[in-house]
Amino acid sequence: MKSITLDGNSLNHDQLVAVAYGASVVLDPAQLPNVADTAEFLAEQVKQQEPLYGVSTGFGSNADKLLGAHHIRDSRRGGGSLLEELQRNLIITHAVCVGEPFAPEVVRAMMAIRINTLMRGHSGIRVETLQALAAMLNAGVVPVVPMLGSVGASGDLAPLSHLAIVLLGGGEAFYQGRRLPGAEALSQAGLAPIALSHKEGLALNNGTAQMLATGVLAVARLEELCDTADLAAAMTLDAFAGRLRAFDEHVHALRPHPGQVHVAAHLQTLLRGSTLTDIAYHLVPKFKSWLPGCWPDAELDALNFDIAWDWVPPGQRHGREKFYTRFMPFRGGKKHQPQDSYSLRCIPQVHGAVRDAIAQAKRVLEIELNAVTDNPLIFPDLPGARNIEDRIVSAGHFHGMPLALVMSYVKAAIPVLASISERRLNKLVDPATNDGLPAFLIGNEDGTESGFMIVQYTAAAIVNDLATRAHPASVYSVPTSANAEDHVSMGANEARHVLDMTHDLAKVIALEIYTAAQALDFRRDMINAARSLAARHGVEALAGKINGAPTPEHPDYPVFLQEVAALRAELAEAGEFSAGEAVRAALGALRRHIAFMPADRAMDGEVQRMVELIKHGELLMAARAAA
């Protein structure tokens, strides 16, 4: 991967993701003099014995404690000054997180964020300390950072201390696939531990890097999942022979929310070339269970279904004559209504609102990527500064509420996207709502098969779980540091929840695509079977598929035959029915791994394979290439 230059001002979302997954970093040489100047300014103030928060005072509720010249108890005296000991103690006593460690990509992103913010030159860190942190990142030494322990103000103190402690030769780190003591990991990578100088411990652990790293990686994942959810919806629309007018550009110009407009256009792109969507109602047969002799030739008889329509006799068309001059009087799988259910028709409004929530989060995260988030802030060359208090300012940039609130917004959006996906899945398997497809998408002529019934149960369980996890952490502050930090953001928990929830959202979308593929094959094959029957056999063969046909003696019989002949001609003259080009490509990629299911079989391995296909983006890449 190309190296990413960190200058404190221009790090973006995509660059951070690249570093998270392996790209190295370079410190911008043009910015390093600013870093050095600030460190030298701070050192000069220390020589003048100015009382500086976190440098010559304690931290948090200990801010009123000024450091002396030496230990009160000589027996505790060690090497180095009290000022250096203060910084070291800050790191080693704050590294107290618990739980499973973050994935390496999260920690690498944390390291890059911390380096980038310190490159702004307002934190007092030395150039050599930044270089040591960058060297550790580039060498592949990944500190072990347990997940639980940050309240999101003063930043992510505890997790960032786990990151920084490895620089000092403590803690643990992953290196070349092994979990090692920090000192050993550094040694194997050819690196040496460092000692911290004035304020460097505070600069390293006082900031929003954990919540920002997890938030950025979550948003990157969600952007891919939004595209995948659109693909799932497009495949389901093709399987339903859905109506596309609700996605027209001029429609969405009247309510131009950006996400909504984008999704409507995206669906049109994914469904370009579809001859299933917007198909005439009367051409869509409904499923009927296969029985011996139901087809007039061997090729059709190999199918695992039969088809049927209901005929509407002239006496039942009163008041609807105009409709039946446009559409033939046959009721098959597609109901005679101009609009689909909300889970289909309102895809742009729902998927688009989720996209807008993610876009708002991304906007906030992009600002934070190049923000200074430690405390105090140092302005060595501030114009008009009258005294040291003007140049070294205690403020609250470590407070994670800007990130926490947008992560709450995204957290609420995740079960919304999962829920509409599950509703489409449910609609596909329910014979009362699936527009003429077989119940649970299986032939089941012997009554022994469950098909995709329980796939919907799994999706429903995940949706419920996501909904119960969507409660915002940001609304529940628990004060810390003896009430010196009396309002905290809980943004670290919020962002961590969101990143974790993306994995389960992906599973729901995978289950919809798995089900929609089965439904789409059925729909396509049923309509094309009707087409083949019409092309290869006479009116009588097609008439045998019509329920409610009059007897030859009935006065409506000549009208019936005439209308069946017209249906036969339209079917016979039609081209082969198929899904949109992008949907077809995604279906083809899926079918290379999982075949159509003509009869019940073990599905557990297939479900896991679907989850992997979504995780690695294989179907989405196929659709993008075709589109």
C-alpha positions as CSV (number, residue, x, y, z in Angstrom):
1,M,0.0,0.0,0.0
2,K,1.0,3.6,-0.6
3,S,2.3,5.3,2.6
4,I,0.0,7.9,4.1
5,T,1.6,11.3,5.1
6,L,0.4,12.7,8.4
7,D,0.5,16.4,8.8
8,G,-2.3,17.1,11.3
9,N,-4.4,18.8,8.8
10,S,-5.4,16.6,5.9
11,L,-6.0,13.1,7.1
12,N,-9.2,11.8,5.6
13,H,-11.6,8.8,6.1
14,D,-10.2,6.7,3.3
15,Q,-6.6,7.3,4.3
16,L,-7.3,6.2,7.9
17,V,-9.0,3.0,6.7
18,A,-5.9,2.3,4.5
19,V,-3.6,2.7,7.6
20,A,-6.0,0.5,9.6
21,Y,-5.6,-2.3,7.1
22,G,-1.8,-2.1,6.7
23,A,-0.6,1.1,5.0
24,S,2.4,2.7,6.6
25,V,2.6,6.4,7.7
26,V,5.1,9.1,7.1
27,L,5.5,12.2,9.3
28,D,5.3,15.4,7.2
29,P,8.8,17.0,7.4
30,A,7.3,20.4,6.9
31,Q,5.2,20.1,10.0
32,L,7.9,18.7,12.4
33,P,9.5,22.1,13.1
34,N,6.1,23.3,14.6
35,V,6.0,20.2,16.8
36,A,9.6,20.8,18.0
37,D,9.0,24.6,18.6
38,T,6.0,23.8,20.9
39,A,8.0,21.2,22.8
40,E,10.8,23.6,23.3
41,F,8.4,26.4,24.4
42,L,6.9,24.0,27.0
43,A,10.4,23.0,28.3
44,E,11.3,26.7,28.7
45,Q,8.1,27.3,30.8
46,V,9.0,24.3,33.0
47,K,12.4,25.8,33.6
48,Q,10.7,29.0,34.7
49,Q,8.7,26.9,37.2
50,E,5.3,28.0,36.0
51,P,2.4,26.0,37.5
52,L,1.2,24.1,34.4
53,Y,-1.7,21.7,34.4
54,G,-0.6,18.1,33.8
55,V,3.0,19.2,33.7
56,S,3.8,20.5,37.2
57,T,0.4,19.7,38.7
58,G,-1.6,16.5,39.1
59,F,-4.4,15.5,36.8
60,G,-8.2,15.7,37.1
61,S,-9.2,16.1,40.7
62,N,-5.5,16.3,41.6
63,A,-5.1,19.5,39.6
64,D,-4.6,21.5,42.7
65,K,-1.5,19.5,43.7
66,L,1.7,21.2,42.7
67,L,4.7,19.0,42.2
68,G,7.7,19.6,44.5
69,A,11.4,19.3,43.6
70,H,11.8,15.8,45.0
71,H,10.0,12.9,46.6
72,I,8.7,13.6,50.1
73,R,9.8,10.2,51.1
74,D,13.4,9.7,49.9
75,S,12.9,5.9,50.0
76,R,10.7,6.2,46.9
77,R,13.2,8.2,44.9
78,G,14.0,6.6,41.6
79,G,15.6,7.7,38.4
80,G,14.4,10.8,36.6
81,S,12.5,13.9,37.8
82,L,9.1,14.1,39.4
83,L,7.8,15.7,36.2
84,E,8.9,12.6,34.1
85,E,7.5,10.3,36.8
86,L,4.1,12.1,36.6
87,Q,3.9,11.3,32.9
88,R,4.9,7.7,33.3
89,N,2.6,7.1,36.2
90,L,-0.3,8.6,34.2
91,I,0.2,5.9,31.6
92,I,0.8,2.9,33.8
93,T,-2.0,3.6,36.2
94,H,-4.6,4.5,33.5
95,A,-4.0,1.3,31.4
96,V,-6.8,-0.6,33.2
97,C,-9.3,-1.6,30.5
98,V,-10.9,-5.0,30.6
99,G,-12.4,-7.4,28.1
100,E,-11.4,-8.8,24.7
101,P,-8.9,-6.8,22.8
102,F,-9.8,-4.6,19.9
103,A,-9.1,-6.0,16.4
104,P,-5.7,-4.9,15.1
105,E,-7.3,-2.6,12.5
106,V,-9.0,-0.5,15.2
107,V,-5.7,-0.1,17.2
108,R,-3.8,0.8,14.1
109,A,-6.4,3.5,13.3
110,M,-6.1,4.7,16.9
111,M,-2.3,5.1,16.6
112,A,-2.6,7.0,13.3
113,I,-5.2,9.3,14.7
114,R,-3.1,10.0,17.7
115,I,0.0,10.7,15.6
116,N,-2.0,13.0,13.3
117,T,-3.5,15.2,16.0
118,L,-0.1,15.5,17.8
119,M,1.4,16.6,14.4
120,R,-0.6,19.9,14.7
121,G,2.0,21.1,17.2
122,H,-0.3,22.2,20.1
123,S,0.4,19.3,22.5
124,G,4.0,19.8,23.6
125,I,5.2,16.3,22.5
126,R,8.7,15.9,21.2
127,V,9.5,15.0,17.6
128,E,11.4,11.8,18.7
129,T,8.4,10.6,20.7
130,L,6.2,11.0,17.6
131,Q,8.8,9.2,15.5
132,A,8.9,6.3,18.0
133,L,5.1,5.9,17.8
134,A,5.1,6.0,14.0
135,A,8.0,3.5,14.0
136,M,5.9,1.1,16.2
137,L,2.9,1.5,13.8
138,N,5.0,0.9,10.7
139,A,6.8,-2.1,12.2
140,G,3.5,-3.9,12.8
141,V,3.6,-3.7,16.6
142,V,-0.1,-3.5,17.7
143,P,-0.7,-2.8,21.4
144,V,-3.3,-5.0,23.1
145,V,-6.2,-2.6,23.9
146,P,-9.1,-4.2,25.8
147,M,-12.4,-2.9,24.7
148,L,-14.0,-1.7,28.0
149,G,-12.8,1.2,30.0
150,S,-13.4,4.6,28.3
151,V,-16.2,7.0,29.3
152,G,-15.4,9.3,26.4
153,A,-14.0,12.3,28.5
154,S,-11.3,13.1,29.2
155,G,-11.1,11.4,25.9
156,D,-10.2,7.8,25.8
157,L,-7.8,7.8,28.7
158,A,-7.7,4.1,29.6
159,P,-7.5,2.6,26.1
160,L,-5.0,5.2,24.9
161,S,-2.9,4.3,27.9
162,H,-2.8,0.7,26.8
163,L,-1.6,2.0,23.5
164,A,1.1,4.3,25.0
165,I,2.3,1.8,27.6
166,V,3.9,-0.4,25.0
167,L,6.0,2.6,23.9
168,L,7.4,2.5,27.5
169,G,8.2,-1.2,27.3
170,G,5.1,-2.3,29.3
171,G,1.8,-3.8,28.5
172,E,1.2,-6.3,25.7
173,A,1.3,-6.2,22.0
174,F,0.6,-8.3,19.0
175,Y,3.5,-8.8,16.7
176,Q,3.6,-11.1,13.7
177,G,0.5,-13.0,14.9
178,R,1.7,-13.5,18.5
179,R,0.6,-11.8,21.7
180,L,3.8,-10.8,23.6
181,P,4.9,-8.6,26.5
182,G,5.3,-5.1,25.2
183,A,9.1,-5.0,25.7
184,E,9.5,-8.2,23.8
185,A,7.3,-7.1,20.9
186,L,9.4,-3.9,20.6
187,S,12.7,-5.9,20.8
188,Q,11.6,-8.4,18.1
189,A,10.7,-5.5,15.8
190,G,14.1,-3.9,16.4
191,L,12.7,-1.0,18.5
192,A,13.5,0.3,22.0
193,P,11.2,1.7,24.7
194,I,11.3,5.4,25.4
195,A,11.0,7.6,28.5
196,L,8.3,10.4,28.5
197,S,9.1,14.1,28.9
198,H,6.9,17.0,30.0
199,K,3.2,16.5,29.2
200,E,3.9,13.6,26.8
201,G,1.8,11.1,28.8
202,L,-1.1,13.5,28.7
203,A,-0.6,14.1,25.0
204,L,-0.6,10.4,24.3
205,N,-3.7,9.4,26.3
206,N,-5.9,12.5,26.4
207,G,-8.0,12.4,23.2
208,T,-10.8,10.8,21.3
209,A,-8.8,8.3,19.2
210,Q,-10.7,5.1,20.3
211,M,-14.2,6.4,19.6
212,L,-12.9,8.1,16.4
213,A,-11.1,5.0,15.1
214,T,-14.1,2.7,15.7
215,G,-16.5,5.3,14.3
216,V,-14.5,5.7,11.1
217,L,-14.2,2.0,10.6
218,A,-17.9,1.5,11.3
219,V,-18.9,4.2,8.8
220,A,-16.6,2.6,6.2
221,R,-18.3,-0.7,6.8
222,L,-21.8,0.8,6.7
223,E,-21.2,2.6,3.4
224,E,-20.5,-0.8,1.8
225,L,-23.5,-2.3,3.6
226,C,-25.8,0.4,2.3
227,D,-24.8,-0.4,-1.2
228,T,-25.3,-4.1,-0.4
229,A,-28.7,-3.4,1.1
230,D,-29.6,-1.6,-2.2
231,L,-28.5,-4.7,-4.1
232,A,-30.6,-6.9,-1.9
233,A,-33.6,-4.7,-2.4
234,A,-33.1,-4.7,-6.2
235,M,-32.9,-8.5,-6.2
236,T,-36.1,-8.7,-4.2
237,L,-37.8,-6.2,-6.5
238,D,-36.9,-8.3,-9.5
239,A,-38.2,-11.4,-7.6
240,F,-41.5,-9.6,-7.0
241,A,-41.7,-8.3,-10.6
242,G,-42.0,-4.9,-8.7
243,R,-43.0,-1.5,-10.0
244,L,-40.2,1.0,-10.7
245,R,-42.1,4.3,-11.2
246,A,-41.8,5.0,-7.5
247,F,-38.0,5.4,-8.1
248,D,-38.3,7.9,-11.0
249,E,-36.0,10.9,-10.9
250,H,-38.8,13.5,-11.2
251,V,-40.6,11.9,-8.2
252,H,-37.6,12.3,-5.9
253,A,-36.9,15.8,-7.1
254,L,-40.0,16.8,-5.1
255,R,-38.4,15.6,-1.8
256,P,-34.7,15.8,-2.5
257,H,-33.1,14.4,0.6
258,P,-29.7,13.4,-0.7
259,G,-29.7,9.8,0.5
260,Q,-33.2,9.2,-0.9
261,V,-32.3,10.7,-4.3
262,H,-29.2,8.5,-4.4
263,V,-30.9,5.3,-3.5
264,A,-33.7,5.8,-6.1
265,A,-31.1,6.4,-8.8
266,H,-29.0,3.4,-7.5
267,L,-32.0,1.1,-7.8
268,Q,-32.6,2.2,-11.3
269,T,-29.0,1.4,-12.1
270,L,-29.1,-2.0,-10.5
271,L,-32.3,-2.9,-12.3
272,R,-31.3,-1.6,-15.7
273,G,-32.3,-4.1,-18.3
274,S,-34.8,-6.0,-16.2
275,T,-37.7,-7.5,-18.0
276,L,-39.3,-8.7,-14.8
277,T,-39.9,-5.4,-13.2
278,D,-42.9,-3.5,-14.6
279,I,-44.1,-6.6,-16.4
280,A,-47.8,-6.6,-17.3
281,Y,-49.9,-8.1,-14.5
282,H,-51.5,-10.8,-16.7
283,L,-48.2,-12.2,-17.8
284,V,-47.1,-13.3,-14.3
285,P,-48.4,-16.8,-13.4
286,K,-48.7,-18.0,-9.9
287,F,-47.1,-21.1,-8.4
288,K,-49.0,-24.3,-8.3
289,S,-47.7,-27.6,-6.9
290,W,-46.2,-30.0,-9.4
291,L,-48.3,-33.1,-10.2
292,P,-47.5,-36.0,-12.6
293,G,-48.6,-35.0,-16.1
294,C,-49.1,-31.3,-15.4
295,W,-46.8,-30.4,-18.3
296,P,-47.3,-31.5,-21.9
297,D,-43.6,-32.3,-22.7
298,A,-40.6,-33.8,-20.9
299,E,-38.5,-30.6,-20.8
300,L,-41.2,-28.7,-19.0
301,D,-42.1,-31.7,-16.9
302,A,-38.6,-31.6,-15.4
303,L,-39.5,-28.4,-13.6
304,N,-40.3,-28.5,-9.9
305,F,-43.5,-26.5,-10.1
306,D,-46.7,-26.0,-12.0
307,I,-48.2,-22.6,-12.9
308,A,-51.8,-21.2,-13.0
309,W,-53.9,-18.1,-13.6
310,D,-57.5,-17.3,-12.6
311,W,-59.8,-16.1,-15.4
312,V,-62.1,-13.1,-14.7
313,P,-65.4,-13.8,-16.6
314,P,-67.2,-10.9,-18.4
315,G,-69.9,-10.9,-15.7
316,Q,-67.3,-9.9,-13.1
317,R,-65.8,-7.0,-15.0
318,H,-68.6,-4.5,-14.4
319,G,-67.1,-1.1,-13.6
320,R,-63.6,-2.2,-14.6
321,E,-64.1,-2.5,-18.3
322,K,-61.5,0.1,-19.1
323,F,-58.9,-1.7,-17.0
324,Y,-59.5,-5.0,-18.9
325,T,-59.0,-3.2,-22.2
326,R,-55.5,-2.5,-21.1
327,F,-54.8,-5.7,-19.2
328,M,-56.1,-9.2,-20.0
329,P,-58.6,-10.7,-17.6
330,F,-56.1,-13.1,-16.0
331,R,-55.1,-13.0,-12.4
332,G,-51.8,-14.7,-11.7
333,G,-49.0,-13.9,-9.3
334,K,-49.0,-10.1,-9.5
335,K,-51.9,-8.3,-7.9
336,H,-53.7,-5.7,-10.0
337,Q,-52.6,-2.7,-8.0
338,P,-50.4,0.2,-9.1
339,Q,-48.1,0.2,-6.0
340,D,-46.1,-2.3,-4.1
341,S,-45.9,-2.6,-0.3
342,Y,-43.9,-0.1,1.7
343,S,-40.9,-2.4,2.1
344,L,-40.5,-2.2,-1.7
345,R,-41.9,1.1,-2.6
346,C,-40.3,3.1,0.2
347,I,-36.8,1.7,-0.2
348,P,-35.4,5.1,-1.2
349,Q,-37.0,6.8,1.8
350,V,-35.8,4.3,4.3
351,H,-32.4,3.3,2.9
352,G,-31.8,7.0,2.0
353,A,-32.5,8.2,5.6
354,V,-30.0,5.7,6.8
355,R,-27.5,7.0,4.3
356,D,-28.1,10.5,5.5
357,A,-27.4,9.5,9.1
358,I,-24.2,7.9,8.0
359,A,-23.2,11.0,6.0
360,Q,-23.8,13.3,9.0
361,A,-21.6,11.0,11.1
362,K,-18.9,11.0,8.4
363,R,-18.9,14.8,8.3
364,V,-18.3,15.0,12.0
365,L,-15.7,12.3,12.0
366,E,-13.8,14.0,9.1
367,I,-13.6,17.2,11.3
368,E,-12.3,15.2,14.2
369,L,-9.7,13.4,12.2
370,N,-7.7,16.7,12.0
371,A,-8.7,18.1,15.4
372,V,-6.5,18.6,18.5
373,T,-8.2,16.8,21.3
374,D,-5.8,16.7,24.2
375,N,-5.5,19.2,27.1
376,P,-4.1,21.7,27.9
377,L,-3.6,23.3,24.5
378,I,-0.3,25.1,23.8
379,F,-0.2,28.3,21.6
380,P,3.5,29.4,21.8
381,D,3.1,32.1,19.2
382,L,-0.4,33.4,19.9
383,P,-0.7,37.0,18.8
384,G,-1.7,39.4,21.6
385,A,-1.0,36.8,24.4
386,R,-0.3,38.7,27.7
387,N,0.8,35.9,30.0
388,I,1.4,32.1,30.2
389,E,-2.3,31.4,30.8
390,D,-3.1,32.8,27.3
391,R,-0.6,30.5,25.7
392,I,-1.3,27.3,27.7
393,V,-5.1,26.9,27.9
394,S,-7.1,24.2,29.7
395,A,-10.2,23.5,27.6
396,G,-12.4,20.5,26.8
397,H,-11.6,19.3,23.3
398,F,-11.2,15.8,24.7
399,H,-15.0,15.6,25.3
400,G,-16.4,13.1,22.9
401,M,-20.0,14.4,22.7
402,P,-19.8,15.5,19.0
403,L,-18.9,11.9,18.1
404,A,-21.2,10.3,20.6
405,L,-24.3,12.0,19.4
406,V,-23.8,11.2,15.7
407,M,-22.9,7.6,16.6
408,S,-26.2,7.5,18.5
409,Y,-27.9,8.6,15.3
410,V,-26.2,5.9,13.3
411,K,-26.9,3.3,16.0
412,A,-30.6,4.0,15.7
413,A,-30.4,3.7,11.9
414,I,-28.8,0.3,11.9
415,P,-31.9,-1.7,13.1
416,V,-34.0,0.4,10.7
417,L,-32.0,-0.9,7.7
418,A,-32.1,-4.4,9.1
419,S,-35.8,-4.3,9.8
420,I,-36.9,-3.3,6.3
421,S,-34.6,-6.0,4.9
422,E,-36.2,-8.6,7.2
423,R,-39.7,-7.4,6.1
424,R,-38.8,-8.0,2.5
425,L,-37.4,-11.4,3.3
426,N,-40.7,-12.2,5.2
427,K,-42.7,-11.0,2.3
428,L,-40.8,-13.4,0.0
429,V,-41.6,-16.5,2.0
430,D,-45.2,-15.8,3.0
431,P,-47.6,-17.1,0.4
432,A,-50.1,-14.4,1.4
433,T,-47.8,-11.6,0.4
434,N,-45.2,-13.0,-2.1
435,D,-47.3,-12.4,-5.2
436,G,-47.8,-16.0,-6.3
437,L,-44.4,-17.6,-5.4
438,P,-44.5,-20.9,-3.5
439,A,-44.9,-20.9,0.2
440,F,-41.4,-20.7,1.8
441,L,-40.0,-20.8,-1.7
442,I,-40.0,-24.6,-2.0
443,G,-42.1,-26.9,-4.2
444,N,-43.2,-29.1,-1.3
445,E,-45.5,-31.3,-3.4
446,D,-45.3,-34.1,-0.7
447,G,-45.8,-31.7,2.2
448,T,-42.5,-32.6,3.8
449,E,-40.4,-29.5,3.1
450,S,-39.9,-26.3,5.1
451,G,-37.8,-24.4,2.5
452,F,-36.7,-20.9,3.6
453,M,-39.2,-20.8,6.5
454,I,-36.6,-20.6,9.3
455,V,-34.3,-18.3,7.5
456,Q,-36.8,-15.6,8.3
457,Y,-36.8,-16.6,12.0
458,T,-33.0,-16.0,12.1
459,A,-33.4,-12.6,10.5
460,A,-36.2,-11.7,12.9
461,A,-34.0,-12.7,15.9
462,I,-31.1,-10.5,14.7
463,V,-33.4,-7.5,14.1
464,N,-34.8,-7.8,17.6
465,D,-31.3,-8.0,19.0
466,L,-30.1,-5.0,17.1
467,A,-33.2,-3.0,18.2
468,T,-32.5,-3.8,21.9
469,R,-28.9,-2.6,21.4
470,A,-29.8,0.6,19.8
471,H,-30.4,2.5,23.0
472,P,-28.1,5.5,23.0
473,A,-25.2,5.4,25.4
474,S,-24.6,9.1,25.0
475,V,-27.7,10.0,27.1
476,Y,-26.4,8.3,30.2
477,S,-23.4,10.1,31.8
478,V,-21.7,8.6,34.8
479,P,-19.4,11.2,36.4
480,T,-15.8,10.3,37.1
481,S,-12.6,11.5,38.8
482,A,-14.3,12.5,42.0
483,N,-16.8,14.6,40.1
484,A,-14.1,16.7,38.5
485,E,-15.2,15.1,35.2
486,D,-18.9,15.4,36.1
487,H,-20.3,15.0,32.6
488,V,-18.9,12.5,30.1
489,S,-20.0,11.4,26.6
490,M,-19.8,7.6,26.6
491,G,-18.8,8.0,23.0
492,A,-16.3,5.2,23.1
493,N,-19.1,2.7,24.0
494,E,-21.4,4.3,21.4
495,A,-18.9,3.9,18.6
496,R,-17.9,0.4,19.7
497,H,-21.5,-0.7,19.7
498,V,-22.0,0.7,16.2
499,L,-19.0,-1.1,14.8
500,D,-20.1,-4.4,16.5
501,M,-23.7,-3.9,15.2
502,T,-22.5,-3.7,11.6
503,H,-21.5,-7.3,11.7
504,D,-25.1,-8.4,12.5
505,L,-26.6,-6.0,10.0
506,A,-24.5,-7.7,7.4
507,K,-26.0,-11.1,8.4
508,V,-29.6,-9.8,7.9
509,I,-28.7,-8.5,4.5
510,A,-27.0,-11.8,3.6
511,L,-30.1,-13.7,4.6
512,E,-32.3,-11.4,2.4
513,I,-30.1,-12.0,-0.6
514,Y,-29.9,-15.7,0.0
515,T,-33.7,-15.8,0.1
516,A,-34.2,-13.3,-2.8
517,A,-32.0,-15.4,-5.0
518,Q,-34.2,-18.5,-4.5
519,A,-37.3,-16.3,-5.1
520,L,-35.8,-14.7,-8.2
521,D,-35.0,-18.1,-9.8
522,F,-38.5,-19.2,-9.1
523,R,-40.1,-16.1,-10.6
524,R,-37.9,-16.0,-13.7
525,D,-38.4,-19.7,-14.3
526,M,-42.2,-19.6,-13.8
527,I,-42.6,-16.8,-16.3
528,N,-40.3,-18.3,-18.8
529,A,-42.0,-21.7,-18.4
530,A,-45.3,-19.9,-19.4
531,R,-43.5,-18.4,-22.3
532,S,-42.1,-21.8,-23.4
533,L,-45.5,-23.4,-23.1
534,A,-47.1,-20.7,-25.2
535,A,-44.4,-20.9,-27.9
536,R,-44.3,-24.7,-28.2
537,H,-48.0,-25.7,-27.6
538,G,-51.4,-24.6,-28.6
539,V,-54.1,-22.6,-27.0
540,E,-55.5,-25.8,-25.3
541,A,-52.3,-26.3,-23.3
542,L,-52.3,-22.8,-22.0
543,A,-56.0,-23.0,-21.3
544,G,-55.3,-26.0,-19.1
545,K,-53.4,-23.6,-16.7
546,I,-56.4,-21.3,-16.3
547,N,-58.6,-21.7,-13.3
548,G,-62.3,-20.8,-13.6
549,A,-62.5,-21.7,-17.3
550,P,-66.1,-22.1,-18.6
551,T,-67.3,-25.3,-20.1
552,P,-67.5,-25.6,-23.9
553,E,-71.3,-25.3,-23.6
554,H,-71.1,-22.0,-21.7
555,P,-71.8,-18.8,-23.7
556,D,-68.6,-17.3,-22.3
557,Y,-66.5,-20.1,-23.8
558,P,-65.7,-18.4,-27.2
559,V,-64.6,-15.2,-25.3
560,F,-62.5,-17.3,-23.0
561,L,-60.7,-19.1,-25.9
562,Q,-60.1,-15.8,-27.7
563,E,-58.6,-14.2,-24.6
564,V,-56.4,-17.3,-23.9
565,A,-55.2,-17.1,-27.5
566,A,-54.3,-13.4,-27.0
567,L,-52.4,-14.3,-23.8
568,R,-50.6,-17.1,-25.6
569,A,-49.6,-14.8,-28.4
570,E,-48.2,-12.2,-26.1
571,L,-46.2,-14.7,-24.1
572,A,-44.9,-16.5,-27.2
573,E,-43.7,-13.3,-28.8
574,A,-42.0,-12.0,-25.7
575,G,-38.2,-12.3,-25.2
576,E,-36.8,-14.3,-22.4
577,F,-37.5,-12.7,-19.1
578,S,-34.6,-11.9,-16.9
579,A,-33.4,-9.7,-14.0
580,G,-31.5,-6.4,-14.3
581,E,-28.0,-6.7,-15.5
582,A,-26.3,-5.9,-12.1
583,V,-28.8,-8.1,-10.2
584,R,-28.1,-10.9,-12.7
585,A,-24.3,-10.5,-12.2
586,A,-24.7,-10.7,-8.4
587,L,-27.0,-13.8,-8.7
588,G,-24.4,-15.4,-11.0
589,A,-21.7,-14.8,-8.4
590,L,-23.9,-16.2,-5.7
591,R,-24.7,-19.3,-7.7
592,R,-21.1,-20.1,-8.1
593,H,-21.1,-20.9,-4.4
594,I,-24.7,-21.9,-3.6
595,A,-27.1,-23.6,-6.0
596,F,-30.8,-23.2,-6.3
597,M,-32.6,-25.3,-3.8
598,P,-35.2,-27.6,-5.6
599,A,-35.8,-29.6,-2.4
600,D,-35.0,-29.3,1.3
601,R,-31.3,-29.8,2.2
602,A,-29.0,-28.7,5.0
603,M,-28.7,-24.9,4.9
604,D,-26.3,-24.1,7.8
605,G,-23.2,-24.1,5.6
606,E,-24.9,-22.1,2.9
607,V,-26.0,-19.4,5.4
608,Q,-22.4,-19.1,6.7
609,R,-21.1,-18.9,3.1
610,M,-23.6,-16.1,2.4
611,V,-22.3,-14.2,5.4
612,E,-18.8,-14.6,4.1
613,L,-19.8,-13.5,0.6
614,I,-21.3,-10.3,2.0
615,K,-18.4,-9.7,4.3
616,H,-15.9,-9.9,1.5
617,G,-18.1,-8.0,-1.0
618,E,-18.0,-10.6,-3.8
619,L,-21.6,-10.0,-4.8
620,L,-21.4,-6.3,-4.6
621,M,-18.2,-6.2,-6.7
622,A,-20.0,-8.4,-9.4
623,A,-22.9,-6.0,-9.4
624,R,-20.7,-2.9,-9.6
625,A,-18.8,-4.4,-12.5
626,A,-22.0,-5.1,-14.4
627,A,-23.5,-1.7,-13.6
